[in-house]
Amino acid sequence: MPAYLEHANITVPDIDAAIAFLTTAFPEFQVRHDSGPRPGDEIRWVHVGTPASYIALQEPHKGRTPEDCRNPYNDIGINHLGWVTEEFDAVVGRLEAAGYKRGMETLPNPHRKRAYYYDHAGFEWEIIEYLADDPALRNDYSL
């Protein structure tokens, strides 16, 4: 079996905002575990996703925003996570209806659709739908 990503562990400024974004975009995602508040421990962590893969979200610094901690695309760290879907228009429609802010604009591409959105805490997520099965076309960045 080839390697695959089972999960990513990221620190977010607001776990509930990240959960709301992810379950709005992908209704099949469920909270697999929520540590909840633990006496003497300010760190909350949650696993959200499917039985096969998930995002581990950690929130140790309540009230801080990404702008307080780092400058995305300039500082070291995760800039965004990209989610592949076969229902791009439906995902984008749900995010728009829920009031999520669209991120940077993307150029049209005949082989894929892409859009960037921010959750309500300011964390960026990319939504992608590939329109070609050929990896050479899917990964063509010359356009």
C-alpha positions in Angstrom: 0.0 0.0 0.0 1.4 3.4 -0.9 1.9 6.0 1.9 -1.0 8.3 2.6 -1.7 11.1 5.1 -3.8 9.8 8.0 -3.9 13.1 9.9 -2.4 16.4 10.3 -2.0 18.1 13.7 -2.4 21.9 13.7 -2.8 24.6 16.3 -5.7 26.9 15.6 -6.9 30.0 17.4 -10.4 28.7 17.8 -11.3 25.0 17.6 -15.0 25.6 17.4 -14.6 27.9 14.5 -12.4 25.3 12.7 -14.9 22.5 13.4 -17.8 24.7 12.2 -15.8 25.4 9.0 -14.8 21.8 8.3 -18.3 20.3 9.0 -19.9 23.0 6.9 -17.6 22.4 4.0 -17.7 18.6 4.4 -20.9 17.4 6.2 -19.5 13.8 6.3 -16.8 15.0 8.8 -17.5 14.2 12.4 -15.8 15.0 15.7 -14.1 11.7 16.5 -12.8 12.9 19.8 -12.9 16.1 21.9 -10.6 16.3 25.0 -12.8 19.0 26.4 -11.6 21.1 29.3 -9.3 19.2 31.7 -8.5 20.5 35.2 -5.2 22.3 35.2 -4.7 22.0 31.4 -5.6 24.8 29.1 -4.9 22.8 26.0 -8.0 21.5 24.2 -7.6 19.1 21.3 -10.1 17.6 18.9 -10.0 15.0 16.1 -12.4 15.9 13.2 -12.8 14.0 10.0 -13.8 10.5 8.7 -13.0 7.1 10.0 -10.0 6.9 7.6 -8.4 10.3 8.1 -8.8 13.4 10.3 -7.4 16.7 11.3 -6.1 17.0 14.9 -6.9 20.5 16.1 -5.2 22.0 19.1 -6.1 25.2 20.8 -3.7 26.1 23.6 -3.9 29.9 23.4 -7.4 31.1 23.8 -8.1 34.5 22.4 -5.1 34.7 20.1 -5.4 35.0 16.3 -3.1 33.9 13.5 -2.1 37.6 13.1 -1.0 37.6 16.8 1.2 34.6 16.3 2.7 34.7 12.8 2.5 36.2 9.3 1.2 33.4 7.0 3.3 32.9 3.8 6.2 34.7 5.5 6.8 33.0 8.8 7.6 29.3 9.3 4.4 27.2 9.7 1.3 25.9 7.9 -0.2 28.4 5.5 -3.3 26.5 4.6 -4.6 22.9 4.1 -6.0 21.8 0.7 -9.1 19.6 0.6 -9.9 17.7 -2.6 -13.6 17.1 -3.3 -15.7 15.9 -6.2 -18.4 18.5 -5.1 -16.6 21.8 -5.5 -19.7 23.9 -6.3 -21.7 22.4 -3.4 -18.8 23.0 -0.9 -18.3 26.6 -2.1 -22.1 27.1 -1.9 -22.2 25.9 1.7 -19.3 28.1 2.7 -20.7 31.2 0.9 -24.2 30.6 2.5 -22.5 30.3 6.0 -20.7 33.7 5.5 -17.1 32.5 5.2 -14.7 35.0 3.6 -13.1 34.1 0.3 -9.4 34.2 0.2 -7.1 34.9 -2.7 -8.5 34.7 -6.2 -7.3 31.8 -8.4 -6.8 31.8 -12.2 -9.2 29.7 -14.3 -7.7 26.3 -15.1 -9.3 23.7 -17.4 -8.0 20.8 -15.3 -9.1 22.0 -11.8 -11.2 24.3 -9.7 -9.7 26.0 -6.6 -10.9 28.4 -4.0 -9.5 29.6 -0.7 -11.6 30.4 2.3 -11.0 31.7 5.8 -12.8 30.2 8.8 -14.2 32.7 11.3 -10.9 32.6 13.3 -8.9 33.6 10.3 -7.4 30.2 9.4 -7.1 29.6 5.6 -8.4 26.4 3.8 -8.2 25.5 0.1 -10.9 23.6 -1.7 -9.9 21.8 -4.9 -11.8 19.7 -7.5 -9.7 18.1 -10.2 -11.4 17.9 -13.7 -8.9 15.6 -15.2 -7.7 12.1 -14.3 -4.3 12.4 -15.9 -1.8 13.5 -13.3 0.2 15.5 -15.9 -2.9 17.6 -16.5 -3.9 17.9 -12.9 -0.4 19.1 -11.9 0.2 21.4 -14.9 1.1 24.8 -13.5 2.0 26.4 -16.8 -1.4 27.9 -17.4 
